[in-house]
Amino acid sequence: MSRSTHRTAKSRGIVRSYLWVIILITLLTTAAAGATVMSRPKMYVGAAQVVVYPDAARGGGTVAPDMGTEREVANSGLVSAAAAKAMGIGVTEATKSLSVSVPVDAQVLQFKYSSEIRSRALAGAAAFTDAYVDYRNKGRSAKLAEVISPATVPTEPEAANMPLIIGLGLVLGLMLGIGFAFVWDRVRGRLRGAADVTRQTGLEVLAQIPVVKQHFPLAPQIGPSTPEREVFGYLAAHLTTLTTRGKGASLLITSPSPGAGKTTVAAQLAIAMAATGKEVVLIGGDLRHPDLHLLFGLPLTPGLTDVLADSGKLERSVQSTEFVNLRVLPGGTPRVGAWFNVEDLELLLQALSKHSFVIVDAPTAIGATESAVLAGRTDFTLLVVDGQRGSRAVAAEAVSALSGVGGNLIGCVTNTPRSRRFQRKTVPASHERHSGQGSVQGDGHPVGDGPVAKSEHVGH
């Protein structure tokens, strides 16, 4: 068994699952930050520095001034009013461009004043510096504050630090993207890989279907082993351990919802089981979408509904295929009204499973009562789950529904169908066996009219 066909169950992490969303949000946030900075007018910044001396009257010359308090004084209304008067503008307009800071471990106040006009930036820095110094020195014999760096303004406006802006934008965007991914993952409720399937359903993932290309109708393959043959071979080998040597059993294959690829999984598993030497009978139990016969190029009738109506038709209804040891019982003649008699169905399954391994392609577990009837009358039940787009809630609900009717759930198979959009086209019964018309996708739904159609996933 190669590593590609049977691996430890893993989940796609949230970051990996929504990587494109995270990248998009990160890029948009970074672009928005850059655009915002670039759209702002270029500013001149006037700067001046004032040294603050200890107040000998309050504690002697050895006590350093409280620079936090001094910073608040520099931003106070009295200082701002004097500076605004000197500039000839209102207090509010004057203070909105002011910045006062204290360098680390220094008894210095640094005044900065920003303006689109160079002369105003210079005037603002000088006005606030002078207003603060005058306020602190007023009425004192010894200076408490003194200008050590008069106001100056660069000849060019201050340029934005774009590397810093982009860096901050990337960090912020990444945080927003990951946060959005977590929230969206909860809201969306989609499964994220085999480990997530196990967490939601409580079932072991027996196999993960690889992405392959298939031709339909199915035909025996000659040549080296392929990934899909290996994974179904492993699954078949696992199922043979559940049966007694020389005796048969019955296995129900269903899925939580349409589009998981259960019909093709049932067909491929039946082929793999037959390859082990067991006699296999594959039953088209999904009478809502009776497409199983198309995978093998067989006619729809006679089939299951005909046998349940008249048990004497069993021998001619179970049709041979190109695969050794594999026979198929299609859905049969469509009937209006009651689906089938439960007792007759149970007798049929018992009769076929005495010496054959019976695989039943059933309707979806949610929204079809037939699956509940079948699950309670087969030996084992296998759930096919879309491991990337399937609903967590629906998968858990399917397990609960099947277990509630006595279904013996042995595990899950995860699959990732390429598309859930199907187009039905009726294939004439006279052409079904030999024409090769119609590919099968999803739950065996026929699509297209080409002579040999392809499916890009074994589970389609």
N, C-alpha and C positions, 0 to 999 in steps of 0.2 A: 504494500500500500504506500503510495507516494504521499509526501507531506502536503501536496496540493489538494488532495481529495479528502483527507481526514485530519482536521486540525483542532487544536484546543479551542473551545468556544470563546470568541472574543467579541467585544462591542466596539463599534466605531465611536471614538470619543466625540464629545460635543464639538470640540474645536475642529476635528477632522470632518465631522458631518456637515458643519455649517461654515467651513473654511471660506468659501466664496463670499458669504454674507459678512463675515468678520473682516475680510480683506476690503470689501466694498465700503463698509462703514468706516474703517480706518482711513482709507483713501479720501472719502468724502469729508471726514472730520479734518484731516490734515489740509485738504484743499480749501475748506471753509476758513480755517485758521489763517492760512497764508493769504487768501483773498481779502479777509477782513483787515489784516495788517497792511497789505498793499493798498487798500482803498482809503486808508486814513491819510490825511494830509501830512506832509513832512514837517517836523517841528524843530525849531531852534531851542536849545536848552542853555539858559544862563545859570552860572554856578558861582557861589561865593562861600567862604568859610569864616566862622567866628569861633574864637577860643573863649571858654568860660572859666573864670577864676573862682577860687573858693571865697565864700562870704565870711570874712574875718569876724564880722559882728555876730554871726550865728554859730560859730564853732571853732574859730581859729583857722589859721592858714594851712593846717595839716589835713583838714577834712575836705575831701573832694566833693564837688557839687553833684547833685542828683541829676544826671543828664536826661533821664526820662521826664522829670518835672520841667527841666529847661526846654525840652522839645515841645511840651504842651504850652508853655509860655509863648514860644515862638509862633504857635498856631492859634493863640488866644485872640479874642475879639479886639482887645486894645491895640495889640501889635498890628493886626490885619486892618483895622480902621485907619491907623496912621499911614500904613503902606498904601492903601487904596487911595487915600487923600493925596499922597504924593504922586501917584500915578494918574489921578484924575478920573478914576472909574469907581464903580460900586464895589462894596466889600465882597459880595458873592462872586462877582466876575473875577475879582482879584485873587481870591483864595482857591478857586477851582483849578488853577494851573500851578499851585505851589506844592512843593515837596520838601519836607524837612527831615533829615536823617542824622543819626549819630554813628560815626565810625566806631568799630569795635575797640574797646579799651582806650578811648580818647575823650578828652574834655573839649570836644569840638562839635559844633553844629554845622551841618552842610545844607545850605539853602540852594534849591534848584527851582527855576521858573521856566515853564514851557510856553512857547507861542509860535504861531506860523510866521510872525514878523520878528526879525532878528533884533531890532531896536527895542521892541517891547519885552522880549525875553531878557535882555540886558537890564532894562529899566526895572523890571519886576524883581529880579534877583537883588539889585542894589537897593530898591525901596524896602523890601522885607528885612534885608540885612541891617540897614540903617535904623529901621523902626525898632527892631529887637534890641540893638545895642543901645539906642537912646532910652528905651524903656528900662533896661536893666541898670543903666548907669545914672539915671535921673536922681538927683538929690544925694548922691554918694560922693565921698571924697576920694575913695579908691575905685578903680575900674573893676566891674564884675564881668564885663564882656568887651571884646575888642576884635575888630576885623583883621584877620591874618591873610586872607586871600580875597582881594576885591573882586567884584563881579566881572566875569568874562563870558564871552559867547563864541563858539567856534564859527569859522567863516562859512561852513557848510552845515545844513540841517542834520540832525541825528538820524542815522539810518537804522532801520529795524534789524534786529539780530535774527535773520531768517533761519540759520541752522538751528538756533534754539527754538524758534517758533515751530519749525517743522518737527523737531524732536518731541516737543510737548504735544503737538497735534497727533503724532504717531502713537504716543503713549496713551493719550486720552481716547483716541479713536479705537485703539486696541481694547481698552477697558470697556468702552461702550459696546463694541462689537461682541466681545465675549459675554457681557451682561445680557445683551439682546438675544444671543444664541441660547443662553440658559432659559430665559423667559419663553422664547419662541418654541424651544424644545418641549417645555411643559405644556404650552397651549396647543401645540400641534399634535402631541401624543403619538408620534410615529416610532416604530421600533428601530433600534440602531444596532443591528448585528446579532450574532448568535447568543452572546452572553446576556444581552438585553431580553431576548426571547425567553431564555431560561428563567431570568428574574421575574418576568411578567406571568409566565405560564406555570412555572414550577416543574417543567418537563426537560429532560435531557435532550440536547440537540444531537441526533444520531448521525446526521450528514449535512454538509453544506454544498448545495448544488453549484458547480462551477459554471462560468459563462462559456458557452460553446456554440457552435453552429450545427444545425441538424437539417436533414432533408426529410420531407414527409411525402408519401406514406413511409413509415419505418420499414427498414429492410435489414437483414443480417449484414454485419460489417466484417470485412476481412482485412487483416493487417494488424499493425501494432496497436497496443492498448491506448485508449484515449482517456483524458481526465474524467469525462462523464461515465465511461464504462467502468473505470476504477471506483468511482464514488458509489455507483449503484451496485457494483460487485461487493463492496464492503457492506453496504446496507443489506443486501441479500444474505450475505454470510452471517450477519448479526441476527437476522430473522430466522434463519434455519436453526439457530441454537434454541429458539423458543418452542420448537416442535419436536415431537417424539419421532425417532427414526422409523421410517416406513409409513408414517401417518401424516395426514394433511392438517390444515388449519385454515381459518378465515381471517382476513385482514381488511379492515375498513380504512380507506384513505379519504380524508376530507380536509377542508381548510376553513378558517374563520369567516372569510368573505371571498367574493369572486376575484379572479385575477391573480391568484397565488400560483397557478400552474399545477394544480393537483392532478388533472387528467393526464398530462404528459408524464408527471412523476409516477403515477400509477402504471402507465404503459411501460416506462423504462424499468421500473422495479420488477414488473412481471417478466420482462425479457431477461433481466439479470437472474431472477429466481429460476427461470426455465433453464438457463445456462448452467446452473449447478446440478442439473439432472432431475429436478423435481417436476412433477406434472403440475402445471399451473393453469388455472381458469381465471380469466380476467372478465369481470362483470361490469357492464355499463349501467350502474345504479343511479346515475344522475339523469332522471327522466325529464327534468326541466331543461337541460341542455344536453341532449343525447348525441354527443359528438365523438365518443370514444372510437366508434367504428371507422371514422375517417382517418385516424392515425395508422390503421392497418389496411386501408383500402377495401373494407368489407361493407356489405350491404347492412342497412339498419335493421331489417327484418329478415327472418323471424328472430326474436330476441327475448329479453326478460319478461316483458308484459305478455307475450304469447305463451311462454312456458307457464307463467302463473295462472293464466286463463285455462290452459290445457297442458298438464304435465307430460302428456304423451309426445309433445313437440320438443322435448329437451334434447334428444339426440341430434336432430337436424338443426336446432337453434344454436348449439354450441359450435362455433365455426373454427376451422383450422386456420393457422397463419403460416407465414414463411419461416417462422421460428420453431425449432424443434421443442417439443414438450409444452408449447404454449397454444391455448385455445381461447377464443373470445366469445362471450355471450353479450351481444349488443343490447341496446335499450329496448328494441322491439317496436311493435306497432303503437303509435301514439294513441292514448285512450282518454276519453273525457270522463270526468267523475272520479270515482275512488281510484287511488293510486295502485294499491295491491292489498291482498289479504295477508295479514301478518303471519298467520299460521302456515300458509302455503310458502311464504318467503323463508320461514325458519326451516321448514322441511327441505326446501331446495338447497339452502346453505349446508345443512347437515349432510345431505346426500352427496353434494359435490366435494365437501371437505373431508370425506372419509379417507380418500386416497390422494387428493389433490390439494395444492395450496391455492386457496381462493382469495383473490384480491378484488375488492369492490370499490369502484370509483363512485363515491357518494356525492350528493349535493353539499353545498356549504353548510357548516354547522349552525350558523346563525341565519334565521329566516327561512329554514326548510325543515319541516317536521320529519321528513323522511330520514334524515341523518340520525335523529334520535332513535327512531325505530330500528334502523340498521345497526347502530352502535351497540344497542342492547342485545343483539343477536349474532354478533361476530366475536371471535376469540380475542382479537386485538384491534386497536385503533391507532392510526398514525396521522398526525396533524401536519399539514404542509402550510408553512407560514412565510409570507413575504417579509423577509428579514430587514428590508430597508424602507418599505413604504407602508407596511401593515400597521394597523392601529393597535396600540397596547391594550386599550380597554376591550376591543373586540376579541383579541387573542385570548385574554383572560376570561372573557365571557364564554367563548367557545369551549375552553377547557372545563369550566364550571357546568355548562350545559351537557357536555358529553359524559362527564363524570356522574352527573345527577341521574342519568338513565342507565347507569351500569356499564358505561363504556370503559374498556380496559386500555387506557392510554399508555403506550409504551415509549413515547417520545415524539420529537418534532423533526421535521426536515425543513431547513431554511432555504429559501429560493429568492431570486431577485428578477422577476419578469421585466422585460424591457419596456413594455407598455401595457396599459389596461384598456386601451381602446380597441374594441373588436368590431369587425364588420361581418355579419353573417351572410353567407351565400349558399343557397341550396345546391348540393351536388347531386345530379341525377343518379339514382341507384344503379342503373345499368352501366354507368361509367366509373363508379366508385372504386372498383377493384383494380382496374388496369390503367385508368387515365392518368393517375398521379395528380389530379387537380386538387388545389386547396392546401394551404399550409395551416398548421394548427398553432394557435397562440393562446396564452392565458389558460383557461380551463378547457382547451380543446376546441375552441371556436374557429371554424374555417374562415380563411381569409384569402382572397385573390384567386386568379384563374390561370396562373402560369402552369406549364407542364410539369416542372419540378420546383416547388416553392421552398424557401428557406426560412428557418426561424433562428434568430440570433441568440437564443437561450434555450437550454434543454428543458427548462420549466415552462416554456410558452405553450 
